[in-house]
Amino acid sequence: MTSAFEFWDYFIFVAYAILILGVGLWVSRDKKGHQKNAEDYFLASKSLPWWAIGASLIAANISAEQFIGMSGSGFALGLAIASYEWMAAITLIIVGKYFLPIFIEKGLYTIPEFVEKRFSTSLKTILAVFWIGLYVFVNLASVLYLGSLALETIMGIPMMYGVIGLALFAAAYSLYGGLSAVAWTDVIQVVFLVLGGLVTTYLALNTVSGGEGFMAGLSTIYEAAPDRFAMILDKSNPEFKNLPGIGVLVGGLWVANFYYWGFNQYIIQRTLAAKSLKESQKGILLAAGLKLIIPIIVVVPGIAAYVMVNDPEILASLGEAGLKNLPSADQADKAYPWLLQFLPTGLKGVAFAALAAAIVSSLASMLNSTSTIFTMDIYKQYINKNASDKSTVNMGRISAGVALLIACIMAPLLGGIDQAFQFIQEYTGIVSPGILAVFMLGLFWKKTTNKAAIAGALVSIPIAMYFKVAPKGWSTSAFFVDLPWMDQMGLTAVLTMIVIVILSLMQNKGADDEKGIPFTKGLFKTTPAFNIGSFAVMIVLVVLYSLFWK
């Protein structure tokens, strides 16, 4: 399906592209008499204010899979998918209060660097290589693939051209400028992302309500499809396997959230670049607040599309265009592109710029973090220990370029995998519980030893596979359990922690490990503003879940 773009749509999109490139290159310029060093390139000179951190966190997080995938999930199952966003708000607050003080106190550049300081260089290297592989072959490749798929669906741009175009756009400013260029352009990207998303949501709801506006549209879709507003699914729901009822609130989604928001380099890196811990925590709080409204722009349009498709009168009012490429139960991801075709001239360009902003900002963030881990944890550790500032920054640019090239080659190949996004989620879900167990115990239990952490990380894989795969010919009921993947993740994390605890106690006979982190008085103390903001976020979440429990 292609949307008919007109002059003003192209004008707005080109203006957006020029603005992003211009700002990115301007903030990347070398200051007179100053040679960029590692802190400038990888941590934006540790100068980011709270509002830039909050905006950058959201821009790095939201990509094509949210706009296309979550709208599709909104179409197929409803508001329940919003738990990914709303529970992330609580996760961000916990990360800001309990994880960031330790990370910033240790002056980290990378998450693997924490592993070295807490455990050993060998474990750091293992995880650094793993993360580089994950970012290049999974994260970068999938964002390029899903982003290009969105461009192909909306505008008819061939897949390969879309991959190359998105890659060059992200590389144009991020490779040269580093995190500073990424973070400052993210502030602009978030404005486009939220504005374009809200425009699409408003017009979808206005259409559903027959021109009565936003609130009337919300009321209309609630009355027309009340089943799409249940936050907690019951076992009879066909999507229970993906969102297992109350297990969403108490199970494995916490594993995915803490792994992603607490120990993911391309997310946590912008918080390490703050002027101070307090500034970083304020940025985290802003991101948590923004997370509350993200479902409005990525889930509600999908529900509106579901109502439109199933209402003959609304469908008839849309004319011939409304009947083309209709989203359906087995093609729910068409919902958002289908809606975009009904936007008036000019607003199509805004919405398309929002989608591009979501894709490009995520690409730029992943590129910068991949180069940071390679340069700081591999290059400076094993290849050139005495690298100058110039050599370090140049290696950062080169490694980012190589990573992007590999991802461009891999991206089109994902089209040969059935349900590529689900494949990626399952792959990450196998390894994330073990890594989370290592980090959580390393942070908060002083007795955790290096050998126990390595053993736990390794044993977590067969534990995860036990829950996921039953050998052919074996009786699943006799030897294996059939659980939703979120529950599998939760149990894998708990069992891995038990293994690490037992091995640590056996090795150290109950004594603290010499590298255990001491907690100084006031380490986790936060400002009144952070505390008040956190309580406000939690109160809003309690209200939301109370309203849409069933």
C-alpha positions in Angstrom: 0.0 0.0 0.0 1.3 3.5 -0.7 0.0 6.8 0.6 -0.3 9.6 -1.9 2.2 12.1 -0.7 1.9 15.7 -2.0 4.2 18.7 -2.1 3.6 19.8 1.5 4.2 16.3 2.8 7.5 16.1 1.1 8.4 19.6 2.1 7.7 18.9 5.8 9.7 15.6 5.7 12.7 17.2 3.9 12.6 20.1 6.4 12.7 17.6 9.2 15.6 15.7 7.7 17.6 18.9 7.1 16.9 20.1 10.7 18.1 16.9 12.3 21.3 16.7 10.1 22.0 20.4 10.7 21.6 20.2 14.5 23.6 17.0 14.7 26.5 18.3 12.7 26.4 21.7 14.6 26.7 20.1 18.1 29.3 17.7 16.7 31.7 20.4 15.7 35.1 20.5 17.3 35.5 23.4 19.7 38.4 25.7 18.8 41.7 24.4 20.4 40.0 21.2 21.8 40.6 17.7 20.6 37.6 15.4 21.1 38.4 12.8 23.8 36.6 9.6 24.9 34.4 11.4 27.4 33.3 14.0 24.7 32.5 11.3 22.1 31.0 8.5 24.2 29.5 10.4 27.1 28.7 13.9 25.5 31.3 15.5 27.8 29.1 14.5 30.8 27.1 17.7 30.1 23.6 16.5 29.3 20.7 18.3 31.2 17.8 16.3 32.6 15.3 17.2 29.8 17.7 16.1 27.1 18.3 12.8 29.0 14.6 12.1 29.3 13.8 12.9 25.7 16.8 10.9 24.5 15.7 7.8 26.5 12.3 7.8 24.9 13.7 8.5 21.4 16.2 5.6 21.8 13.4 3.3 22.9 10.5 4.1 20.5 11.0 2.7 17.0 9.1 1.1 14.1 8.2 -1.9 16.2 6.2 0.4 18.6 4.5 2.4 15.9 3.8 -0.5 13.6 3.9 -3.5 16.0 2.1 -2.0 19.0 -0.6 -0.5 16.9 -1.0 -3.9 15.3 -1.3 -5.4 18.8 -3.8 -2.7 19.7 -5.8 -3.8 16.7 -5.5 -7.5 17.5 -5.8 -7.6 21.3 -6.3 -4.1 22.6 -4.9 -2.0 25.5 -3.3 -5.0 27.3 -0.2 -4.5 25.2 0.3 -1.1 27.0 1.7 -2.9 30.0 5.0 -2.9 28.2 5.0 0.9 28.3 3.2 1.5 31.7 5.3 -1.0 33.7 8.4 0.5 32.1 7.5 3.8 33.9 7.9 2.0 37.3 11.0 0.3 36.1 12.6 3.6 35.2 11.9 5.0 38.7 13.5 2.0 40.3 16.6 2.2 38.0 16.9 5.9 38.8 16.8 5.4 42.6 18.7 2.2 43.1 20.9 1.5 40.0 22.1 4.9 38.8 23.8 6.0 42.1 26.1 2.9 41.9 26.8 3.3 38.1 27.6 7.0 38.3 29.6 6.7 41.5 31.9 4.2 39.7 32.4 6.6 36.7 31.3 4.0 34.1 31.5 4.4 30.3 29.9 1.0 29.6 27.8 -1.7 31.4 30.5 -4.4 30.8 32.9 -2.1 32.6 30.8 -2.5 35.7 31.1 -6.3 35.3 34.9 -5.9 35.3 34.9 -3.8 38.5 32.5 -6.1 40.3 33.6 -9.5 39.0 36.5 -10.0 36.5 37.9 -8.9 33.1 37.1 -12.3 31.6 33.4 -12.1 32.4 33.4 -8.5 31.2 34.9 -9.6 27.9 32.4 -12.4 27.5 29.5 -10.0 28.0 31.0 -7.3 25.8 31.3 -9.7 22.9 27.8 -11.0 23.5 26.3 -7.4 23.5 28.2 -6.4 20.4 26.8 -9.4 18.6 23.3 -8.8 20.0 23.3 -5.1 18.9 24.7 -5.7 15.4 22.9 -8.9 14.4 19.7 -8.5 16.3 19.0 -4.9 17.4 20.5 -2.9 14.5 19.4 -5.4 11.9 15.9 -5.6 13.2 15.4 -1.9 13.4 16.7 -1.5 9.9 14.4 -4.3 8.6 11.2 -3.3 10.4 11.9 0.4 9.6 12.4 -0.4 5.9 9.3 -2.6 6.0 7.3 0.3 7.3 8.7 2.6 4.5 7.9 0.0 1.9 4.3 -0.5 3.2 3.6 3.2 3.5 5.4 4.7 0.5 6.3 1.8 -1.7 10.1 2.3 -1.2 12.0 -0.9 -2.0 13.4 -2.7 1.0 17.1 -2.4 0.1 16.7 1.4 -0.7 15.0 1.8 2.7 17.7 0.0 4.6 20.5 2.1 2.9 18.6 5.4 3.3 17.9 4.9 7.0 21.5 3.7 7.6 23.0 6.7 5.9 20.6 9.1 7.6 21.6 7.8 11.1 25.3 7.6 10.2 25.4 11.1 8.8 25.5 12.8 12.2 25.9 10.0 14.8 29.3 8.6 13.5 30.9 12.0 13.5 29.4 13.6 16.6 29.0 10.6 19.0 26.6 10.7 21.9 26.3 14.5 22.0 24.9 14.5 18.4 22.6 11.6 19.2 21.2 13.0 22.5 20.6 16.6 21.3 18.9 15.6 18.0 16.8 13.2 20.1 15.2 16.2 21.8 13.9 17.2 18.3 13.1 13.7 17.3 10.8 13.3 20.4 8.9 16.4 19.5 8.2 15.0 16.0 7.6 11.5 17.5 4.9 12.7 20.0 3.4 15.4 17.7 3.1 13.1 14.7 1.7 10.3 16.9 -0.9 12.5 18.5 -2.0 13.9 15.2 -2.6 10.3 13.9 -4.4 9.4 17.1 -6.6 12.5 17.1 -7.7 12.1 13.4 -8.4 8.4 13.9 -10.6 9.1 17.0 -12.2 12.1 15.2 -13.1 9.9 12.3 -14.6 7.2 14.5 -16.7 9.7 16.4 -18.0 11.3 13.2 -16.1 14.5 13.7 -16.9 15.0 17.4 -13.2 15.1 18.5 -10.7 13.3 20.7 -12.7 12.5 23.9 -15.8 11.6 21.9 -13.7 9.2 19.8 -12.3 7.5 23.0 -15.8 7.1 24.3 -17.0 5.6 21.0 -14.2 3.0 20.7 -14.7 2.1 24.3 -18.4 1.5 23.8 -17.8 -0.3 20.4 -15.0 -2.6 21.6 -15.0 -2.9 25.4 -13.1 -6.2 25.2 -10.2 -4.3 23.7 -9.8 -2.3 26.9 -9.1 -5.2 29.3 -5.5 -4.8 30.8 -5.5 -8.3 32.3 -6.3 -11.1 29.9 -8.0 -14.3 31.0 -7.0 -17.8 29.9 -9.7 -17.9 27.3 -8.1 -15.1 25.4 -6.0 -16.3 22.4 -3.2 -13.9 23.3 -2.9 -15.2 26.9 0.3 -17.0 25.9 1.9 -13.6 25.2 0.3 -11.6 28.0 -0.4 -14.2 30.7 -3.0 -12.4 32.9 -1.8 -11.3 36.3 1.6 -12.9 35.4 2.3 -9.7 33.4 2.3 -7.7 36.6 4.3 -10.2 38.8 6.2 -12.3 36.3 8.8 -12.2 33.6 7.9 -8.7 32.2 10.0 -7.4 35.1 12.9 -9.4 33.8 12.6 -7.9 30.4 12.1 -4.4 31.8 15.0 -4.5 34.3 17.3 -6.0 31.7 16.3 -3.4 29.0 16.2 -0.2 31.2 18.8 -1.1 33.8 21.6 -3.0 32.0 21.2 -2.1 28.3 24.1 0.0 27.1 22.2 2.1 24.5 19.6 3.0 27.1 21.7 3.6 30.2 24.5 5.4 28.3 22.7 8.7 28.2 22.1 8.6 32.0 25.8 8.2 32.5 26.4 11.4 30.5 24.5 13.6 32.9 25.9 16.7 34.6 25.2 15.0 37.9 23.4 12.1 39.6 20.4 14.4 40.4 20.2 15.6 36.8 20.3 12.0 35.6 17.5 11.1 38.0 15.3 14.0 36.9 15.8 12.8 33.3 14.7 9.3 34.3 11.6 10.7 35.9 10.8 12.7 32.8 11.1 9.5 30.7 8.8 7.7 33.2 6.2 10.4 32.7 6.4 10.3 29.0 6.0 6.5 29.1 2.5 7.1 30.5 1.3 8.8 27.3 3.1 6.5 24.7 0.1 4.1 24.5 -2.1 7.0 23.4 0.1 7.3 20.3 1.0 3.7 19.6 -1.8 1.5 20.9 -5.0 3.6 20.7 -4.7 4.1 16.9 -4.7 0.3 16.5 -7.9 0.0 18.6 -9.5 2.9 16.6 -8.6 1.1 13.3 -10.2 -2.1 14.7 -13.5 -0.2 15.3 -13.3 1.5 11.9 -12.7 -1.8 10.0 -15.7 -3.5 11.8 -18.1 -0.6 11.4 -19.7 -0.7 7.8 -20.9 2.9 8.1 -17.5 4.3 8.9 -15.8 2.1 6.3 -18.3 3.3 3.7 -17.6 6.9 4.6 -13.9 6.4 3.8 -14.5 5.6 0.2 -12.5 3.3 -2.0 -9.3 4.0 -0.1 -10.8 2.5 3.0 -11.2 -0.8 1.3 -7.6 -1.1 0.2 -5.3 -3.3 2.2 -7.6 -3.5 5.2 -5.9 -4.8 8.4 -7.2 -8.1 9.6 -6.7 -10.5 12.5 -3.8 -12.2 10.7 -2.4 -8.9 9.3 -2.8 -6.6 12.3 0.5 -4.8 11.5 -1.2 -3.1 8.6 -3.3 -1.0 11.0 -1.0 2.0 11.4 0.0 2.3 7.7 -3.7 1.9 6.8 -4.6 4.9 9.1 -1.8 7.1 7.7 -3.4 7.2 4.2 -6.4 9.1 5.6 -4.3 12.0 7.0 -4.7 15.3 5.2 -1.9 16.8 3.1 0.8 18.2 5.3 -0.1 16.1 8.3 1.0 13.0 6.4 4.4 14.5 6.3 4.4 15.2 10.0 3.3 11.6 10.8 5.9 10.1 8.4 8.6 12.3 10.0 7.5 11.0 13.4 7.9 7.4 12.2 11.3 8.2 10.6 12.4 10.0 13.9 11.5 6.9 15.9 13.6 4.7 13.6 16.6 6.9 13.1 17.0 7.9 16.7 17.0 4.2 17.8 19.6 3.4 15.1 21.8 6.3 16.1 21.7 5.2 19.8 22.4 1.6 19.0 25.3 2.6 16.8 26.9 4.8 19.4 26.6 2.2 22.1 28.0 -0.6 19.9 31.1 1.5 19.2 31.4 2.5 22.8 31.5 -1.1 24.0 33.9 -2.2 21.3 36.2 0.8 21.7 36.3 0.9 25.5 36.0 -2.8 26.4 37.8 -4.5 23.5 40.0 -2.1 21.6 41.5 -0.3 24.7 41.6 -3.5 26.7 43.3 -5.8 24.2 44.4 -4.0 21.0 45.8 -0.6 22.0 45.9 0.0 25.7 47.7 3.4 25.3 45.4 4.7 22.6 45.4 8.5 22.3 42.2 10.5 22.4 42.3 10.9 18.7 42.8 7.1 18.1 40.0 6.2 20.5 37.5 8.5 18.9 38.5 7.4 15.4 38.1 3.8 16.4 34.7 4.6 17.7 33.7 6.0 14.3 35.2 3.1 12.4 33.6 0.4 14.6 30.2 2.1 14.3 30.6 2.2 10.5 31.5 -1.5 10.4 28.6 -2.5 12.6 26.2 -0.5 10.4 27.5 -2.2 7.3 27.1 -5.7 8.7 23.5 -4.8 10.0 22.6 -3.5 6.5 23.7 -6.9 5.0 21.7 -8.8 7.7 18.5 -6.7 7.7 16.9 -7.9 4.4 17.7 -11.5 5.5 15.3 -11.2 8.4 12.5 -11.2 5.9 13.1 -14.9 5.4 12.3 -15.6 9.1 8.6 -16.2 9.9 7.5 -13.6 12.4 11.0 -12.0 12.7 10.1 -9.8 15.6 8.7 -12.7 17.7 11.9 -14.7 16.8 14.0 -11.8 18.1 12.0 -11.5 21.3 12.3 -15.2 22.1 16.1 -15.1 21.4 16.6 -12.2 23.8 14.4 -13.8 26.4 16.6 -16.9 26.6 19.7 -14.9 27.6 18.3 -11.9 29.5 17.2 -13.7 32.7 20.8 -15.0 33.3 22.4 -11.6 32.7 19.8 -10.0 35.0 20.5 -12.5 37.8 24.3 -11.7 37.5 23.7 -8.0 37.7 21.1 -7.9 40.4 23.1 -10.1 42.8 26.3 -8.3 41.8 24.8 -5.0 42.7 22.9 -5.8 45.9 24.4 -9.0 47.4 28.1 -8.6 48.6 28.7 -12.4 48.9 28.3 -13.0 45.1 31.5 -14.4 43.6 33.0 -14.2 40.1 33.0 -18.0 39.6 29.3 -18.2 40.8 28.3 -15.4 38.4 30.0 -17.1 35.4 28.4 -20.4 36.3 25.0 -18.8 36.7 25.2 -17.0 33.4 26.1 -20.3 31.7 23.6 -22.5 33.5 20.7 -20.0 32.8 20.7 -21.0 29.1 19.9 -24.7 29.6 17.3 -23.6 32.3 15.7 -21.3 29.8 15.8 -24.0 27.1 14.2 -26.5 29.5 11.1 -24.3 29.8 11.1 -23.5 26.1 11.8 -26.7 24.2 10.6 -30.3 24.8 12.8 -32.9 23.0 11.0 -34.6 20.2 9.2 -37.7 21.4 9.2 -36.8 25.1 6.0 -36.3 26.9 5.6 -32.6 27.7 3.3 -33.4 30.6 5.7 -35.9 32.2 9.0 -34.0 31.9 8.3 -30.5 30.8 6.0 -27.6 31.7 4.0 -25.6 29.2 4.2 -22.0 30.3 3.8 -18.5 28.7 7.2 -17.1 27.7 7.0 -14.3 30.3 6.5 -16.8 33.1 9.4 -18.8 31.7 11.6 -15.7 31.9 10.6 -15.1 35.5 11.3 -18.7 36.6 14.6 -18.8 34.7 15.8 -15.6 36.5 14.8 -16.9 40.0 16.4 -20.4 39.4 19.6 -18.8 38.1 19.8 -16.5 41.2 19.4 -19.6 43.4 22.3 -21.3 41.6 24.5 -18.2 42.0 23.6 -17.9 45.7 24.3 -21.6 46.5 27.7 -21.5 44.6 28.7 -18.2 46.2 28.0 -19.5 49.7 29.9 -22.8 49.0 32.9 -20.8 47.7 33.2 -18.0 50.3 31.7 -19.9 53.2 29.2 -17.1 53.8 31.8 -14.3 53.8 31.5 -11.1 51.7 33.3 -11.2 48.3 36.3 -8.8 48.2 34.7 -6.9 45.3 31.2 -6.7 46.9 29.8 -3.1 46.6 29.6 -1.3 50.0 26.5 0.9 50.4 27.5 4.2 51.9 25.0 6.2 54.0 22.7 8.3 51.8 23.7 6.4 48.5 20.1 5.9 47.6 18.7 9.2 48.9 16.7 11.1 46.3 15.4 14.7 46.2 11.9 15.6 47.3 11.1 16.5 43.7 12.1 13.0 42.5 10.1 11.3 45.3 7.0 13.4 44.6 7.2 12.8 40.9 7.7 9.1 41.4 4.6 8.9 43.6 2.6 10.8 41.1 3.6 8.3 38.3 2.7 5.4 40.5 -0.7 6.9 41.5 -1.6 7.4 37.8 -0.6 3.8 37.1 -2.8 2.5 39.9 -5.7 4.5 38.5 -5.2 3.3 35.0 -5.0 -0.4 36.0 -8.0 0.1 38.2 -10.1 1.6 35.4 -9.1 -1.1 32.8 -8.5 -4.2 34.9 -11.1 -6.3 33.1 
